[in-house]
Amino acid sequence: METSRRRLEGRVISNKMDKTVVVVVERLYRHAMYKKVIKATKKYKAHDENNQCQEGDLVRIVESRPLSRTKRWVVEAILERAG
């Protein structure tokens, strides 16, 4: 049975840690009062078991149980390689 875990797509900006990557996710939203479209970014630490991700890769991350103090996401798939 497929669980309803959250999935996000973002770009890898750091892979300097062992089995961990930092993924930046951008989202667009409209300001409630001024109606201007604003681009917001957020960084997530994600588990990369085989150290396959490189900086610049487009990846899909999926929510998981806490793996460390700051790591709650796992890299599900590499959608596009950098370069």
Secondary structure, DSSP 4 states (H G I P E B T S, - for coil): ------EEEEEEEEEEETTEEEEEEEEEEE-TTT--EEEEEEEEEEE-TT----TT-EEEEEE-S--SSS--EEEEEEEE---
